[in-house]
Amino acid sequence: MASNKSFITVFVLALTFAGMMSMSLAARHLMQASAPNLPGIPSLPKPTLPPMPSIPALPQGNVPPLPTIPSLPTTLPPLPTNIPTIPTINVPPFPTFTIPTTMPSIPFLSPPPSTSTP
């Protein structure tokens, strides 16, 4: 059964490659062929558009002047001279961790006694 599937797969691949070969040859033939003499496309008349209507002038109204933006100060205030100190905290040292290098032994349990029937 496996050889039958392999034969069908190889057959399908062979057909695929054969089809690709003929398509590539046809494409090469079309690329090398000269373009056929086609009749020219007739020119179409240019459509005439009606003139655009004139845009009426907008009425000029009285616009109040924009408010003035207040000016920013050019000098900065002085920095404070009495800066509080940062309190120090006494942190206890970290405990040291020891990594075990040996594996603990795992006790093997014996199987339960078998029940024998006399």
ZIJO-V355212 format. One record per backbone hydrogen bond with DSSP energy under -0.5 kcal/mol. CO is the residue of the C=O (numbers start at 1). NH is the residue of the N-H. If there is no record, write none. Layout:
BEGIN
co:nh
CO:NH
CO:NH
END
This chain:
BEGIN
co:nh
1:5
2:6
3:7
4:8
5:9
6:10
7:11
8:12
9:13
10:14
11:15
12:16
13:17
14:18
15:19
16:20
17:21
18:22
19:23
20:24
21:25
22:26
23:27
24:28
25:29
26:30
27:31
28:32
29:33
36:38
40:42
47:49
54:56
59:61
61:63
62:64
81:83
89:91
98:100
105:107
107:109
114:116
116:118
END
